[in-house]
């Protein structure tokens, strides 16, 4: 699904920039947020197809942002975080994916493609 709209929410400007470059080079439209509150605002303003959320963010963490974003509709969520906990894999499997930081571009793009393809397949 080329030209899909992807939200990237992370409090690290470096990570946001790296993810933006990788996703744009693959043809995706990228929207950035520096915390959970901004992520929810962007998700409500833009009809995004997928969200990539850090867990530990100021103002609102990734869990709460995810909950708020999914209130407005169903879409795949990738939790991209340094956090390590057994529930993250389960949560990622239920909502989309869990990738530990740092995730290489190849793994990230493959995960994004697979999740967006799954959405297209389920819609048919």
ABEGO torsion letter per residue (X at the ends): XBGBBBBBBBABAAAAAAAAAAAAAAGBBBBBBABAAAAAAAAAABBBABBBBBABBBGBBAAAAAAAAAAAEBBBBBBBBABBBAAAAAAAAAAGBBBBOBBBAAAAAAAAAAAAAAAAAAAX
